[in-house]
Amino acid sequence: MNEHDKHHMKRALSMARKGIGKTSPNPAVGCVVVKDNRIEGYGWHQKAGLPHAEINALAMAGSAAKSADVFVTLEPCSHTGLTPPCAEALIAAGVRRVVAGMVDPNPQVAGKGFAMLRSAGIIVEHGLMEPECRAINRPFIKHVTTGLPYVTYKCAMTMDGNIATITGESQWISCADSRRYTHRLRAAHDAIMVGVDTIISDNPQLTVRHVRGRNPLRIIVDTRLRTPESVNVLSECMAQDTIIATTESNPRVHLRYTQQGATVIVCDEYDGRVSMVDLLQKLGSRGIQSILLEGGSRLAGNMLQNGIIDEFIFFLAPKIIGSDGFAPFTLRGITSMDHAFRLHFGPVARSGQDIVIHAWPGEASCSPA
């Protein structure tokens, strides 16, 4: 593999990114067909049930795919799901070489696609730009290997670390550019999660606006079923995509929500609250791969202390509101810096007036692949 190969894999990655947030429960994959160092075809997986990236790229390349090199961000599949195996399509097209960014972690594939290609005499190489290929599919990788969703915590906060004033007002800490960024994040996730206090105080819609994209599922963590029946997320057009997670098992109480179209999930109780570990297992079993955690501070603190936040995105606004505001995490037992939760920074960028900081748990020097 050389610089030309890297150039073509970068193109395949740019293709794959077009599918982020649209392909769940499948991964986002990009593919480029190259012959004599000229791109003859390219494609990406656009939606579960539609043709995979390799099929779209081969269709564009046509007969030029024979004896060509194929660059794909993920190992071609070897099994029949909603679509036929991509490895078989590559063999039928007569390609010369397949360069993949990474092995597919799905146990149904996991090297079987490579073996099928090699048995047909096709040169197979993998590992080119693997960290970048893994990064675009973190939710898929976690879900297919653990059964759990990938959780990203997002908040907007002031320079002095507050997410709201003493009265609970938070609109708007961040600037318009950051709010559009947030809606792109919503569109890229399977679900948004908030606590019942956020629903009661803000009555949010938890939809995608300001940008084009699908609305994610809405998950309300409500241990004692305090969610008012009149809130936006339980309106006639929104309730069917709303999940209320609780510990309250009274079916008559559930009817208040299920008759409006919402789903109620009864979870184990831990320390007087919904067990977030149990909830994530139940959500993962429903095929939910990615969750954007938007608040509030008690829920975020609970999930942080349970070690079930995978990624953090902080929008830092150039504002100060003082010591009477609300912190993003309600935590217990932090009596010294030795007990502090440690993060390490990933990309840091500007978003209008704000600074956007990506971070991950732990003390590693770079973001996890």
N, C-alpha and C positions, 0 to 999 in steps of 0.2 A: 504494500500500500504506500502511495506517494502523495505529493502535494496535489496532483490532479484528482486523485481519489478523494482527498479531504475536501477539495472544492465541490465535488459532486455530492458528497455527503452533506455539506452545508446546504446545498440546494434541496436535498431530500428533507432535511430538518425544517427548512422554511416551509415546505409543503405540509409536513406533519403538523406544524403549529396552526395551520388553518383549521384543523379539526379539533383543537383543544376545546373541551366543553360541549362537543356535539356528538361524540362517538360512544359515550358510556352506554353499556358496560364494556365496550371494546376499547382498546388503546388508540391513541392518535398516532397514525403512521404516515410517513411520506416515502415516495419512491421515485427514482429517476433512472431512465434507460439511456445508456450512453454507448455510442459506437464510433470508433476512430476519434475519440475525445469530443464528440459532438452529441449534444442532448437530442435524442430522438423522441422521447416521451417522458411525461411526468404525471404524477397524480397523488392524491391523498385520500384517506378514508374519510368520508363525509358524514356518515351516520350509520349506526348499527342496522344491519339488514341490507345496506347498499353495498356495492362492490368495494373490495379492499383496495388499498393504495396500489398494489402491484397490478391488479386487474386494470385499473384506470390508466396506469402508465403504459402497460402493454398494448392496450387498445389504441392509445395515441401513437405509439411507435409502429404498430402494424408489422409488416414483414421485416422492417429494419431491426426488430428485436432479435432476429436470428444471429447468433454469434456475438451478441452485444454483452456489455457489462451492466449489471443492475445494482444500484445502490439503494438500500432500504434501511430505514431506521430501526426496524425490529425484525427478528427472524420470521421468514414467511411461514404461515400456518400450514399444518400437515393434516388437519382434521376437518371434517364437514360440520359446520354449524349452520348459521342462517345462509351462508354462502359456501361454495366448494373450496377445497384447499388451494391456496395460492402457490404452494410448492409445485403442485401438478401443472398449474397454468404456466409457470416459468419453464418447466421441463418441456411442455408441449410447444412453447414458443421457440425453443432451441437456443436459449441464452448460453453464453460461454462461461460467465463468472457472476457470482452473487456476493456482494460485500454488504454485510449487515452491521448495524451499530451495536446490537446486543442480542444475546440469547433471550428468547421469550420465556419469562418466568412462569407462565401458565403451565401447570403440570401436563395438560393435554398436548402441549407442543414441546417445550424444554429440550431442544436439540433434535427432535424428530424431523422437523422441517429441513434442517441442515443435512441429516442422514439421508433423507429422501432425495435431496438435490445431488449429494455426492454419489449416491448409488446410480444416478443417471449420467455420471461423468462430468457434472458441472463443478467448476472450481468454487469453493466456498471459503470466505474469510469473514471474520467478525471481530468486533472490538474497536472499530474506527469511530472516534468521537463518542465513546460509550457514555461518559458522564453527561454530555449534552443530551444524548438519546434517552438516558434514564430520567433526566430532570423533567422532560415534558410529560412523562407518564408516571410520576410518583404515586398518584392515587391508584392507578391501575395496578402498579407493582405491589403496593401495600395490600390492596384488597385481594388480589389473586393469590398472595402468599400467606396472608393472615386471616382473611375473611372480614377484616375491619376497615372502616372508612378512614381516609386520610383527612385530618382535621387542620384547617388553617384558621388561626385567630387573626381578626382584623379590628383595628380601632383607630380612631382619630383622637389625638390628644394635644394639649397645649404644651408649651415649652417647660412648664413646671409639672407636667405629668398628670393632668386632670382630663377626664373624659366628659365632665359636665360641671355646671356651677352648683352651688349649694341648693338651688331650687330644682335641680335636675335638668336644667336647660342645656342642650347640646347642639342645637341647630343655630348656626352652623359653625363648628370648630374648624373644619377643613374648608378649603376653597372649592370652587366649581370644578376645576380640573381633577381634583382628588375625588370628588363625588362621582364624576364620570368613570374614573379608574375603579372605584368601588363597584359600580354597576357592571363593568366588564368582569370583575371578579365574580360577582353573583352569577353572571351568565356562564361562567366557566366551571361552576360547581353544580353538583347534583342537588344539593340542599343548603338552606340557610338555617342556622340554629340560634335561638334567643331564649332567654328566660322569661317567665311569666311577668316579672316586674317590668321588663321592657315593653311587653304587650300592653300592660295596664297603664303605664305612664306615657308612652309615645303613640300607641295605636298605629304601628307601622303597617305598610302594605307588604314589605319584603318582596318586592317585584323588581324586574329589570326595567329601568327607564333610562333616559338620556343616551342610551346606546341601543343598538339592535342585538337581540339575543333572546334565548328561551328563558322563561321564568323557572327557577329551581323550586323544588319542594320546600315547604316551610315547616320547621320543627320547633315546637314550643315545649320547653321543659317546665312542667307545672306539677309539682309534687302533690298538691292538695286540690287540684282542679279549680283554680281561682280565675281562670280565663273568662272574661265576660262574653256572653253569647253575641253581643252586638259589635264586636271588634271587626276591623277590616278583613283580617285573615280568615274569618268565618262567614264572610258575605257569600251570597249565592254563587258568584262566579269564582270564588277563591277557595272555599272550604274543602273541595275535593282534593286539593293538593296541599292540605295542611294536616300535619301529624301532631297530636298532643301526647307527650310522654309523661306518664304519671305513675304513682304507686297506689292510687285510689282504685279499688276493684269493684265498686258498686255499679252494677250494670245500669241502674236507673239514672245514676249521675252521668254515665257515659252517653245515654240517649240524648242529653242536652246538646251534645256535639255531633254524634253520629247521625242524628236525624237531619242535621244541617249539611252533612256530606263529609265531615272530617273523619280522620282515623284516630283512634285512641290506642296507644300501646301501654300496657301495664308492665312496669319494670320492677326489679328487686329494689328494696330500700337499703340505703347505706348511710349511716350517720344522720338519719332523719330526712334524707333527700333521695331523689331518684339516683340509683346507682348508674353513673355515667358509663362504667365499664359494661354493665349489662345492656344499657341502651345502645351503645355502639355495636355490640354483638348483634342485637336485634335489627338494627338498621343495616348492618353489613349483610345479614341474611336476606334482606329485601333487595339487595343489589345496589345499595347506595355506596358509591365509591369515594365521594368527596363531600366534605361539609365545610362551609364558611361560617365560623363562629363569630357572631357580631355582638354579643352581650348577653347579660350585663356583668357587673364586676363579681358578683357572688358565683355565678355560673362559670365564668372564666377562671376565677380562682380555684374553684372545685376541680375543674378539668386540668389546670396546671399542676395542682398538688397531686393529682392522680397520674400525672405523666402521660396524658393522652392528647396533648397538642403537638402536632408534627411540625408546624411552621407558624411564624409570626409575621404580620405585616403591620407596621406602625406608620400612620400618617402624622407627622410632627408639624404642627401649625405654629407660626410666629406670634403666639398669643400667650398671655399670662393672666390667670384668674385668682391665684392665691391659694392659701392652705385650706380654705373651706370647701374646695371642690371635691369631686369624687375620683378616686384612683381607678385604673383599669382592672385591677385584681384585688379581691378581698381574700387575704391569706391569713393563716393562723400559724403561730409558733415560730415566726421569724424573729429571733431575738439577737442575732449577730450576723455579720456579713458571711460567716462560715455557713450559715443556713440559707443564704440567698440562692434563688434559682438562677443558674448561669446560662446565658445565651451566647451564641457567636453570630457575628454579622455576616450577611450575604451582600447582595447588591444594595447600594445606597444611591438614590437618584432624586431629582427635583420633580415635583408635580405642581405646576403653577407656583404659588407662594410657598408651598409646603415641601417638606423633605419626606421621602418614602424610604423606610428602612425594612429590609427583609432580614429575618433572623431565624435561627434554628436552636433547639435545645442542645445543651452541652457546651464544650469548650474547644471543639475542633477549629482549625484555622480556616476552613472553607466549608461551603454549603455541602450537605450530603448528596451523593449521587442517588 
